């Protein structure tokens, strides 16, 4: 009997025991008699919603943000950010294996769906095939983004053919991705009455994202506009609320991976969630937003901190873009039942529910392992995490706010700086200030028509709006700004004695005259803090090297598939 395999690289992995592929999952039955009913097809497709398949987005809390200038994890530096990954990098191999595993399953569904012709209508068959094509396109989009040229197949392969496969030009694959997304958009409904499955809008949005990374501005703008024109998505009225666990559904969410604590399907487990909320609440404050991200947010006049007369160094959260106070917990504000006060003199703080002063574990002289830079994350963190330290917040892959920003950036790069562009991005800003886009006196509306200046503004807008949503790393990589953004020090608080002395001046955690500035490409340069040696320490230091604009092809894959060439520099 002819031997079939899911993918050349799944087969290679099986032969070398480097990937454990379940070729006949118990929930699916045998491929010889499966895929003949709607229930069987849906069960098969359900596996493609697993976070394991969406490795880059969902293998842990904010996985790619950990490699960026938005992230401070005490003194730890991840190997990618340190510039030390190699051909045996385990995370690279996991990305490769996860996506090819997903592609294998999607291909099997597409190739087998004719078995259901007697039980389903043509429209149903097109819809299920469209759903599988959405996943196949999404997984290939990640592969060409991360690895560049990769092997491509969309049908069964014999084992013999698998060994002969090499890498194909990613532009060729990109055309295939676009076609799959187009087929999915044509076949899928705009919404569902019950189950939350992929939709026409999801296909269009993810097509725009695939085009964005490849700087295909025309395709990106068209796909984003088509998604917008569906009229089924809108910005959630409250930026903070959008990211809470209680917001299971929102007209802003286009595609998310479902979760349910009741069913034992957690977004993130106890070990993960505990790392991100304050120590007063039983968290560990392992990681927090960086000072670089803090200073990316403009003042309420729309000007950067270095230029705005509204910036108050004694009250650095005052007069700032409201999103700053939704991403980082403002000093002296209530958060999760405590007043957050990280100042070194604050040995106690108020527990709001009891009205009592309690030991302040969020001050470094009290607890040395609290936030290393004085900031703690607020975005997406809420009281639900404290109870059992589990969360079933849907893992959002793409939302409408991102689509609007992709549309605006693409229009800008095409030189189409017009009212549609401004309306898209100003809708985002107006939401932050909780007003209508037409109420331009209530928020700093963007009106810049010079392309170079507007590019800088829009890049920073993406950083601020999409902070800690796994977008910063992808953006910096496609903008080719990694040498500027990922080789810099990540600064934190100095020793306790120096911090106490600084606080007595009235200016803490930053000195009175310190002003970070935004570079021509939109990066935030805070290196002038080194002119104030008593105000900082270096927690981490980025070590990005240019070869890492692409991941290495996993060495184990090349051992069993000699036709696979390696990316430059590895």
VOMAR-65339 format. One record per atom (N, C-alpha, C, O): y, x, z. Coordinates in steps of 0.2 Angstrom, whole numbers, plus 5000, padded with zeros to 4 digits. Layout:
// residues N
YXZ ...
// end
This chain:
// residues 570
499450045000 500050005000 500650045000 500650105003 501150024996 501750064996 502150075003 502150025006 502350135005 502650145011 503350135011 503750165006 503650085015 504350075015 504650095022 504350105027 505250115021 505650135028 506350105028 506550085023 506650105034 507250075034 507850115031 508250095027 507750175032 508250225030 507950295030 507550305034 508150335026 507950405025 508050435032 507650475034 508550425035 508750465041 508450435047 508350465052 508350365047 507950335052 507250365052 506950385057 506950375046 506250405045 506250475048 505850495051 506750515046 506850585048 506850585055 506550635058 507250545058 507350545066 506650525069 506450555074 506250475066 505650465069 505150515069 504750535074 505150555063 504750615063 504850665068 504450705069 505550675069 505750725074 505850695081 506050735085 505750635082 505850605089 506550605091 506650605097 507050615087 507650615089 508050545089 508550545092 507750495086 508050425087 507450385088 506950385084 507550335093 506950285094 507150225091 507550185094 506950215085 507050155081 506550105082 505950115081 506750045084 506249985085 506149955078 506549905077 505649965075 505549945068 505349865068 505449835063 505049845073 504849775074 505049745081 504549735085 505649735082 505849705088 505449645090 505349605086 505349645097 504949585099 505349515098 504949465097 505949515098 506349455096 506349435089 506549385087 506049485085 506149465078 505449455074 505449425069 504949475077 504249465074 504149515069 504549565068 503649515065 503549555059 503949535053 504049485052 504149595050 504549575044 504149545038 504349525033 503449545039 503049515034 503149435034 503049405029 503249415040 503349335040 503949315044 504049255046 504449355044 505049335047 505549325042 505449325036 506149305044 506749285040 506649225036 507049225030 506249175038 506149125034 506549055036 506549005033 506849065042 507149005045 507849025048 507949085048 508248975049 508948995051 508849025058 509249075059 508449005062 508349035069 508149105069 508449145072 507649115064 507449185064 508049235061 508049285063 508349205056 508949245053 509449255059 509749315059 509649205062 510149215068 509949265073 510349305075 509249265075 509049305080 509049385077 509249425081 508949385071 508949455068 509649485068 509849535069 510149435066 510849455065 511149465072 511549505073 510849435077 511149445084 511049515086 511449535090 510549545084 510449615086 511049665084 511149715087 511349645078 511949685076 512549675080 513049705078 512549625084 513149615089 513049665095 513549665099 512549695096 512449735102 512949795102 513049825097 513149805108 513649865108 513349935106 513649975104 512649935106 512349995104 512450015097 512550065095 512549955093 512649965086 513349985085 513550015080 513849965089 514549975088 514750035093 515150035097 514350095092 514350145096 515050175097 515250185103 515450185092 516150215093 516550175097 517050205100 516550115097 516950065100 516650045107 517150035112 516050045108 515750015114 515250055118 514950025122 515150115117 514650155121 514850165128 514450175132 515450155130 515750165136 516450135136 516650115131 516750125142 517450105142 517950155139 517950205140 518250125134 518750165130 518550225128 518850285129 517950235124 517650295122 518150345118 518150405120 518450325113 518850375109 519550385112 519750435111 519750345117 520350355120 520350425125 520750455126 519650435127 519550495131 519750555127 519750615130 519750555121 519850615117 520650625115 520750665110 521050585118 521750585116 522250605121 522050615127 522850605119 523450625123 523650565127 524250565130 523250505127 523450445131 523050445137 523050405142 522550495138 522050495143 522050555148 522050615145 522050545154 522050595159 521450585164 521450535168 520950625164 520350615168 520250675173 519850715172 520750665178 520750725183 520850795179 521250795175 520350835180 520450905176 519850905171 519750965168 519550855170 518950855165 519250855158 519750815156 518950895153 519150885146 518550875142 518050915143 518450825138 517850815134 517750865129 518250895126 517150875127 517050925122 517350915116 517550965113 517450855113 517750845107 518550875108 518750905104 518850845113 519550865114 519650945115 520150975113 519150975118 519151045120 519051085113 519151145113 518751055108 518651085102 518051125102 517951175098 517551105106 516951145107 516251105104 515751135105 516351055100 515751025097 515451065092 515751105089 514751055091 514451095086 513951045083 513950985084 513551075078 513051035075 512551005079 512150965077 512451025085 511950995090 512250955095 511950935100 512950935093 513250885098 512950825098 512850785093 512750805104 512350745105 512650675103 512350635101 513350675105 513750615103 513750605096 513750545093 513850655092 513850645085 513150625082 513150575078 512650645085 511950625083 511850545085 511550515081 512150525090 512150455092 512550415088 512250355086 513150435086 513550395081 513150385075 513050325072 512850435072 512450435066 511850395066 511750345062 511450395071 510850355072 511050285073 510650245070 511550265077 511650195079 511850165072 511650105071 512350195068 512550155062 512050155057 511950105054 511650205056 511050195051 510550145054 510250115050 510450145060 509950095063 510250025061 509849985059 510950015062 511249945060 511149935053 511049875051 511349985049 511249975042 510549955040 510449915035 510049995043 509349975041 509249905042 508849865038 509449875048 509249805050 509649755045 509449705043 510249775044 510649735039 510349735032 510349675029 510149795030 509849795023 509149755023 509049715018 508749755029 508149715029 508349645028 507949605025 508849615032 509049545032 509249525025 508949475022 509649565021 509849555015 509249555010 509249505005 508849605010 508249605006 507749555007 507349535002 507749525013 507249475015 507449405015 507049355015 508049395013 508349325015 508049275010 508049215011 507849295004 507549244999 506949215002 506749154999 506649235007 506049205010 506249135013 505849095014 506949125014 507149065017 507349015012 507648965014 507249025006 507548985001 507248915001 507648865000 506648905004 506348835004 506648795011 506548735011 506948835015 507148805022 507848795023 508048765027 508248835019 508948835019 509348815013 509048825007 509948795013 510348785007 510548845005 510548895008 510848844998 511148904995 511748924999 511848985000 512148885002 512648895006 512448935012 512848985014 511948915016 511748945022 511449015020 511649065024 511149025015 510849085013 511449135012 511449195014 511949115008 512549155007 512849175013 513149225014 512949125018 513249145024 512849195028 513249235031 512249185029 511849235033 511849305029 511949355032 511849305022 511849365019 512549395020 512649455020 513049355020 513749375021 513849405027 514249455028 513549375032 513649405039 513249475039 513549525042 512649485036 512349545036 512749605032 512849655034 513149575027 513549625023 514149645027 514349705027 514349605031 514949625036 514749675040 515149725041 514149675043 513949725048 513849795044 513949845046 513449785038 513349845034 513949885032 514049945032 514449845030 515149875028 515449905034 515749955033 515449875040 515749895046 515449965048 515750015049 514749965047 514450025050 514550085045 514650145047 514550075038 514650125033 515450145034 515550205033 515850105036 516550125037 516650175042 517050215042 516250165048 516250205053 515950275051 516250325052 515450275047 515150335045 515550375041 515650435042 515850345036 516350385031 516950415035 517250465033 517150375040 517750395044 517550455048 517950495049 517050455051 516850505056 516550565052 516650625054 516150555047 515750615044 515950625037 515750685034 516350585034 516550605027 516050575022 515850515023 515850615018 515250595013 514650595017 514450635021 514250535016 513650525019 513150495014 513350475009 512550495016 512050465012 512150385011 512350355017 512050355006 512150285005 511550255002 511250274997 511350195005 510850155002 510850085004 511150075009 510750045000 510749975001 510149935000 510149874999 509549965000 508949934998 508349975002 508550035004 507749955001 507249995004 507150065000 507350064994 506950115004 506750175001 506050195002 505750175008 505750234998 505150265000 505250325004 505850355003 504750345007 504850405011 504950465007 505350515008 504650465001 504750524996 505450524994 505750574993 505750464992 506450464990 506950484995 507450514994 506750465002 507250485007 507350555008 507950575009 506850595007 506950665008 507350695002 507650755003 507450664997 507850684991 508550664991 508950694987 508750624996 509450604997 509850654999 509750685004 510450654996 511050694999 511650655001 511550595001 512150685001 512750645003 513150624997 513150654992 513450564998 513750534992 514550534994 514750524999 514950534988 515650534989 515850474993 515650424991 516250484998 516450435002 516950384999 516950325001 517250404993 517650354989 517150304986 517350244985 516650334983 516150284980 515850234986 515750174984 515750264992 515450214997 516050164999 515850115000 516650194999 517150145001 517250084996 517350024998 517050094990 517050034985 516549994987 516649924986 515950014989 515349974991 515549934997 515449874998 515949975002 516149935008 516649875006 516549825009 517049895002 517549835000 517149774997 517349724999 516649794993 516349734990 515949694995 515849634995 515649735000 515249695005 515749655009 515549595011 516349685011 516849645015 517049585010 517149525013 517149595004 517349535000 516849484999 516949425000 516149504999 515649454998 515649415005 515449355005 515649455011 515649425017 516249375018 516149315020 516849395016 517449345016 517349285012 517549225014 517049295006 516849235002 516349185005 516449125004 515849215009 515349175011 515449145018 515149095020 515849175022 515849155029 516449105030 516849105027 516349065035 516849015037 517449045041 517349105043 517949005041 518549035044 518449025052 518749065056 518048985054 517948975061 517248935062 516948915058 517048935069 516448905071 516648855076 517048865080 516248795077 516348755082 516048775089 516348755094 515548805088 515248825095 515148905095 515548935098 514648935092 514449005092 515049045090 515349025085 515149105093 515649145091 515349205086 515149255089 515349195080 515049235075 515549265071 516149245071 515449315067 515949345062 516149295057 515749245055 516749295055 517049245051 517449285045 517349345044 517649235041 518049265035 518649315037 518749365034 518949295042 519549335045 519249405047 519649455047 518749405051 518449465053 518249515047 518449575047 518049485042 517849525036 518549555033 518549615031 519049515032 519649535030 519949585034 520249635032 519949575041 520349625045 519949685045 520249745045 519249685045 518949755045 518949785039 518949845038 519049755033 519149785027 519849815027 519949875025 520349785030 521049815031 520949885035 521249935033 520549875040 520549935044 520149995040 520350055041 519649975037 519350035033 519750065028 519750125027 520250025025 520650045020 521250085023 521450135020 521450065029 521950105033 521750175034 522150215033 521150185036 520950255038 520950295032 521050355032 520850265026 520750305020 521450305016 521550335010 521950285019 522650285017 522650245010 523150255006 522250195009 522250155004 522750095006 522550035007 523350105005 523850055007 523849995004 523949935007 523749994997 523749934993 523249884996 523349824997 522649914996 522049874999 522149845006 522049785007 522449895010 522549875017 523049815017 522849765021 523549825014 524049765014 523849705012 523949655015 523449705006 523149645003 522649605008 522649545009 522249645011 521749625015 522049595022 521849535024 522549635025 522849605031 523249545029 523249495033 523549535023 523949475022 523449425021 523649365023 522949435018 522449375017 522149355023 522149295024 522049395028 521849375035 522449335038 522349285041 523049355037 523649325040 523749255037 523849205041 523649245031 523749185027 523149135029 523249075027 522649155032 522149105034 522449055039 522248995039 522949075043 523249025047 522849005053 523048955057 522349045055 521949025061 522049075067 521749065072 522449125066 522549175071 523349175073 523749165069 523449195079 524149195082 524149245088 523649255091 524749265089 524749315095 524649275101 524949215102 524249305106 524249265113 524949275116 525249325116 525149215119 525849215122 525949265127 526549285128 525449285131 525549335136 525149395135 524549395135 525549455134 525149515133 524749535139 524149555137 524949535145 524449545150 523849505151 523349525151 523949435150 523449395150 522849405145 522249395146 523049425139 522649435134 522049475136 521449465133 522149525140 521649575141 521249565148 520849605150 521349505151 521049495157 520349465156 520149435151 519849475161 519249445160 519149375160 518749345157 519649345162 519749265162 519849245155 519749185154 520149285151 520349265144 519749275140 519749325136 519249235140 518649245136 518749235128 518449265124 519149185127 519349165120 520149165119 520449145124 520349185113 521049185112 521149175104 520749205101 521649145102 521849145095 522049215092 522049215086 522049265096 522249325094 521649365092 521649415088 521049355096 520449395095 520149375088 519949315087 520049425084 519749405077 518949425078 518549385075 518749475081 518049495081 517949535088 518349585089 517449505092 517349535098 516549535099 516249495097 516249585103 515549575105 515549535111 515849555116 515149485111 515049445117 514749475123 514349515122 514849445129 514549465135 514549415140 514949365139 514149415145 514049365150 513749385156 513149405156 514149385162 513849405168 513249365170 512749385173 513349295168 512849245170 512149265167 511649255170 512149285161 511549305157 511349375158 510849395155 511749415162 511549485163 511749525157 511549585157 512249505153 512549545148 513249565150 513749525149 513349625153 513949645155 514349695150 513949725146 514949685150 515349725146 515249795148 515149845144 515349805154 515349875157 515049865164 515149815168 514649915167 514349915173 514749935179 515349955178 514449935185 514849955191 515150025190 515650045192 514750075188 514950145188 515550155183 515950195185 515550115178 516150125173 516750085176 517250125176 516750025178 517349995180 517650025186 518250025186 517250045191 517550075197 517950135196 518450155200 517950165190 518250225188 519050215187 519450265187 519150155186 519850135183 520350095188 520950085186 520050075193 520550035197 520750075204 520350125205 521250065207 521450105213 521050115218 520550075220 521150165222 520650185228 520750135234 520350125237 521350105234 521450055239 520949995238 520849965243 520749985232 520349925231 519649955230 519149915228 519450015232 518750035232 518650065225 518050085224 519150075221 519050115215 519050185216 519150215221 518950225211 518950295211 519550335208 519650395209 519950295204 520550325200 520350385196 520750435196 519750385193 519550445190 519950465184 520150515182 520150405180 520550415174 521150375174 521150315177 521750395171 522350355170 522750375164 522550425161 523250335162 523650345157 524050415158 524150425164 524150445153 524550515153 525250505154 525550445152 525650555156 526350555156 526550545148 527150515147 526250575144 526450565137 526450495135 526950475131 525950455136 525950385135 526550355138 526850305135 526650365145 527150335149 527850345145 528250295145 527950395142 528650415139 528650385132 529150395129 528150365129 528150335123 528450275122 528750255117 528450235128 528850165128 529550175128 529850215132 529850145124 530650145123 530950105129 530650075133 531650115130 532050075134 532150005131 532049995125 532449965135 532549895132 533049885126 533149835123 533449945125 533849945120 533549975113 533849975108 532849985114 532450005108 532550085107 532250105103 532950115111 532950195111 532450225115 532250205120 532250285113 531850325117 532150355123 532750355124 531750375128 532050395134 532550445134 533050445137 532450495129 532950545128 533650525126 534150565127 533650465122 534250445119 534650385123 535250375122 534250355127 534450285130 534850295136 534650335141 535450275137 535850275143 535550225148 535750235154 535050185146 534750145151 534150175155 533950145161 533950235153 533450265157 533650285164 534150325164 533350265169 533550285176 532950335179 532450305181 533050395179 532550445182 532350425189 531850445191 532750395193 532550375200 532150315200 531750305205 532150275194 531750215194 531450215187 531650175183 530950255185 530750265178 530450205175 530350205169 530250155179 529950095175 530550045174 530349995170 531150055176 531650005175 531950015168 531950065165 532149955165 532449955159 531949975153 532250005148 531349965154 530849995149 530549935145 530549885148 530249955139 529849905136 529349865141 528949905144 529349805141 528949765146 528149785146 527849785151 527949815140 527249825139 527049885144 526449895146 527549935145 527449985150 527149965156 526649995159 527449915159 527249885166 526649845165 526349825170 526349835159 525749795158 525149845157 524549835158 525349905155 524849965154 524750005160 524250025162 525350025163 525350065170 525650015175 526049985174 525350025181 525549985187 526250015189 526250075191 526749975189 527350005192 527350025199 527049985203 527750075201 527750095208 528050035212 528550005209 527850025218 528149975222 527949905220 528349855223 527549895216 527349825214 526649805216 526249845218 526549735217 525949715219 525349715214 525549695208 524849745216 524249755211 523649745215 523449785219 523249695213 522549685216 522649685224 522249715227 523149645226 523249635233 523549685237 523649685243 523749745234 524049795238 524749815234 524749805228 525249835238 525849865235 525649935233 525449985237 525649955226 525550015224 526050065225 526650055222 525950115229 526450165230 526150235231 525850255236 526150275225 525850335226 526250395228 526050455228 526850375231 527350435233 526950475239 526550445243 527050535239 526750575244 526950555251 526550575256 527550525252 527750505259 527450445261 527450425267 527150405257 526850335258 526150345261 525650335258 526150355268 525450365271 525150295272 524550285273 525550235272 525250175273 525550125267 526050145264 525250075266 525550025261 525349955263 524949945268 525649905260 525549835262 524949805259 524949805253 524549775263 524049735260 524349665260 524449635265 524449635254 524849575253 524449515256 524849475260 523849505256 523449445258 523449445266 523449385269 523549505269 523549505277 524249515279 524349495285 524649535275 525349555278 525349615282 525849625286 524749655282 524749715287 524849785283 524649785277 525049825286 525149895283 524449925284 524149925290 524149955279 523549985279 523550065277 524050075273 523050095278 523050165275 523050165268 522750125264 523550205265 523650205258 523250265254 523450325254 522650245252 522250295248 522450305241 522150345238 523050275239 523350295233 523850345233 524250355228 523950375239 524450435240 524050495240 523550495245 524150555237 523750615237 523750645244 523150675245 524250645248 524150675254 523650635259 523350665263 523550575257 523050535261 522350545258 521850545261 522350535251 521650545247 521750585241 522050565236 521450645242 521550695237 521350675230 521550705225 520850625230 520550615223 520850545220 520550515215 521450525223 521750475219 522050495213 521950555211 522450455210 522750475203 523050545203 523450555207 522850585198 523050655198 523750655195 524050715195 524050605192 524750605189 525150545192 525750545189 524950515197 525350455200 525250395196 525450335199 524950385190 524950325186 524250295187 523750335188 524150235187 523550195187 523550145181 524050115180 522950135178 522950085173 522950015175 522649995181 523349975172 523349905173 523049865168 522849805169 523149885162 522949845156 522149835156 521749875156 522049765156 521349755156 520949755163 520349735163 521349775168 521049775175 521249715179 521849705179 520749685182 520949625186 520449615192 520049655193 520649565196 520249555202 519549545201 519149565206 519349525195 518649505194 518149575195 517649565197 518549625194 518149695194 517949705201 517449745202 518349685206 518249705213 517649675216 517249705220 517449615215 516949575218 516249615217 515949635222 515949615211 515349655210 515349715206 514849745204 516049725204 516149785199 515849775193 515649825189 515749715191 515449705184 515949655180 516349625183 515949665174 516449625170 516049605163 515649635161 516249545161 515949515155 516549495150 516449455146 517049535151 517649535146 517349545139 517049605138 517449505134 517149525127 517449585125 518049605126 517049625122 517249695119 517649685113 517249675107 518249685113 518649665107 518649725102 518849775104 518449705096 518449755091 519049755087 519349815085 519349695085 519949695082 520349625083 519949575084 520949635084 521349575085 521949565081 522149615077 522249515081 522749495076 523349545076 523649555071 523549565083 524149605083 524049675079 524449695076 523449695079 523249755075 523349745067 523549785064 523149685065 523149665058 523949665056 524149685051 524349635061 525049635059 525349705058 525749715054 525149745063 525349815063 525149855057 525449895054 524449845055 524249875049 524549845042 524749885038 524749785042 525149755037 525849785036 526049805031 526149795042 526849825042 526849895040 527249915036 526349935042 526250005041 526150015033 526450055030 525649975031 525449985023 526049965019 526249995014 526449915021 527049895017 527549955017 527849965012 527649985023 528150035024 527950095019 528350125015 527250115019 527050165015 527050155008 527150195004 527050085006 527150064999 527850064997 527950054991 528250075001 528950065000 529249995000 529749984997 528849955002 529049875002 529349855009 529049825013 529849885010 530249875017 530649815016 531249815014 530349755018 530649695017 530649645023 530349665029 530849585022 530849535028 530149525031 530049515037 529649525026 528949515028 528649565033 528349555038 528849625031 528649685036 529049675043 528649685048 529649665043 530049655049 529749605053 529749605059 529549545050 529349485054 528649505057 528549485063 528249545053 527549555056 527649595063 527349585068 528049655062 528049695068 528549675073 528449685079 529049635071 529549605076 529149545080 529349535086 528649515077 528249465081 527949495087 527849465092 527649555086 527349595091 527849615097 527749605103 528449635095 528949655100 529149595103 529249595110 529349535100 529549475103 529049455108 529249425114 528449455107 527949435111 527949475118 527849445123 528049545117 528149585123 528749565127 528649565134 529249535124 529849515128 529849445130 530349415132 529249405128 529149335129 529749295126 530049255130 529849305120 530349265116 530149255109 529649285107 530549215106 530349205099 530549265094 531049295096 530249275089 530449325084 531149315082 531549365080 531349255081 532049245079 532649255084 533149255082 532449265090 532849275096 533049345096 532849375101 533349375091 533449445091 533849475096 533949535097 534249435100 534649455105 534349465111 534549495116 533649445112 533249455118 532749515118 532449525123 532749545112 532249605112 532549655106 532949635102 532349715106 532549765102 532249755095 531749795094 532449715091 532149705084 532149765080 532649795080 531649775076 531649835072 532049815065 531849765062 532549855063 532849835057 532949905052 533249895047 532649955054 532750015051 532450015044 531849985043 532850035038 532550025032 532450095029 532150105023 532650155032 532450215030 531650225031 531450225036 531350245026 530550255026 530350305031 529950295035 530650365031 530450415036 530650395043 530150405047 531150365044 531350345051 530850285053 530650285059 530750235049 530350185050 529650205051 529250175056 529350255048 528750275049 528650305056 528150285059 529150335059 529150365065 529050305070 528750305075 529450255069 529550195074 528850155074 528650135079 528550145068 527950105067 527350145070 526950115073 527350205070 526850245073 526850235080 526350235084 527450245083 527550235090 527350165092 527050155098 527550115088 527350045090 526650035090 526449995095 526250065086 525550055086 525250085093 524850065096 525550145095 525350185101 525450135107 525050135111 526050105107 526250065113 525849995113 525649975119 525849965108 525549895107 524749905109 524449865112 524449955106 523749965106 523450015111 522850035110 523850035115 523650085120 523050065124 522950005126 522550115124 521950105128 521550045125 521250005128 521550045118 521049995114 520650035109 520450005104 520550095110 520150135105 520550145098 520150155093 521150145098 521450155092 521850215091 521950245085 522150245096 522550305096 522150365093 522450395088 521550375094 521150425091 521150425084 521250465080 520950365082 520850345074 521550355071 521550385065 522050335074 522750345071 522950415070 523150435065 522950455076 523150525075 522750555070 522950605067 522050545070 521650575065 521850565058 521850605053 521950495056 522150485049 522850505048 523050515042 523350515053 523950535051 523950615051 524550645050 523450645052 523350715052 523850745057 524150795056 523850715063 524350745069 523950775074 524250785079 523250785073 522850805079 523050875081 523050895087 523250925077 523550985079 524150985084 524251025088 524550935083 525150925087 524950885093 525250905098 524550835093 524450795099 523850815103 523850795109 523350845100 522750855104 522650935106 522050955107 523150965106 523151035108 523651055114 523751105115 523950995116 524451005121 524151005128 523550975129 524551025133 524351015140 524350945142 524850905140 523950925147 524050855150 524250875157 523850895161 524850845159 525150865165 525050815170 524850755169 525050845177 524950795182 525450825188 525850865187 525350795194 525750805200 525550875202 525050905202 526150905205 526050975209 525650965215 525450905217 525651015219 525351015226 525750965230 526350945229 525450945236 525750895240 526450925243 526950885244 526450985245 527151005248 527651005243 528250985244 527551025236 528051015231 528250945230 528850935229 527750905230 527850835228 528350805234 528750765232 528150815240 528550795246 529350815245 529750785246 529350885243 530050915242 530450875237 531050865237 530050865231 530350825225 530550755227 531150735225 530150725231 530350655233 530950655237 531350605237 531050705241 531650705245 532350705241 532850695244 532250735235 532850735231 533050665228 533550655225 532550615229 532750555226 532450545219 532450495216 532150595216 531850595209 531150615210 530950675210 530650575209 529950585209 529650525205 529850475205 529150545201 528750605200 529150655195 528850715195 529650635192 529950685187 530650695189 531050655192 530950755188 531650775190 532150735186 532050705181 532750745189 533350705187 533450715180 533650665176 533550775178 533750795171 533250805166 533350815160 532550785168 532050795163 532050735158 532050675160 532050755151 531950705146 531450725141 531550775137 530850695140 530450705135 530750685128 531250645128 530550715123 530750695116 530250675112 529650705112 530450635107 529950615102 530050665096 530550675093 529450685093 529550735087 529650695081 529550635081 529750735076 529850695069 529250655067 529350605063 528650675069 528050635067 527850585072 527350545071 528250575078 528150525083 527750545089 527650505093 527550605089 527250625095 527750635101 528350645100 527450635107 527950635113 527850705116 527250725118 528350745116 528350815118 528650815125 529250805126 528250825130 528550835137 528450905140 528450915146 528450955135 528351025137 528951045141 528951095145 529551015141 530151035145 530051035152 530351055156 529450995154 529350985161 529151055164 529251065170 528951105160 528851175162 529451215164 529451265167 530051185163 530651215165 530751195173 531251215176 530351155175 530351125182 529651145185 529351095187 529551205187 528851225189 528651195195 528051185197 529051165199 528851135206 528651055204 528451025209 528751035198 528650965197 527950955193 527850895191 527550995192 526950985188 526451035189 526551085192 525851015187 525251055186 524951035180 525050985177 524551085177 524151065171 523451045173 523051075175 523350975171 522650955173 522150965167 521550985169 522350965161 521850985156 522251015150 522951015150 521951045145 522251075140 521851055133 521251075133 522151025129 521751005122 521651065118 522051115118 521051065115 520851125111 520651105104 520251145101 520951055101 520751035095 520751085089 521151125089 520251095085 520251135079 520151095073 519751045073 520451115068 520451075062 519751055059 519750995056 519251095060 518651065057 518451005060 518050965057 518650985066 518450925069 518850855066 518750805069 519150865061 519450805057 518750765055 518850705053 518250805054 517550775053 517050795058 517050855060 516650745060 516050765064 515550815060 515550805054 515250855063 514650885060 514150845058 513950795062 513750855053 513150825051 512650845056 512550905057 512350795060 511850815065 511350865063 511050855057 511250925066 510750975064 510050945063 509650965058 509850905067 509150875067 509050835060 508550835057 509550805058 509550765052 509450815046 509050805041 509750875046 509750925041 509050955040 508850985035 508750965046 508150995047 507650955043 507250985039 507650895043 507150855040 507350825033 506950805029 507950835032 508250815025 508650875023 509250875023 508350915019 508750985017 509250965012 509651015011 509250915009 509750895004 510450885007 510950885004 510450875014 511050855017 511450925018 511250965022 512050925015 512550985017 512950975023 512950915026 513251025025 513651025032 514351025030 514551045025 514750995035 515450995034 515751055035 515451095039 516351075032 516651145033 516751165040 516951115044 516651225041 516851255048 516251245053 516351275058 515751215052 515151205056 514651255054 514151265057 
// end
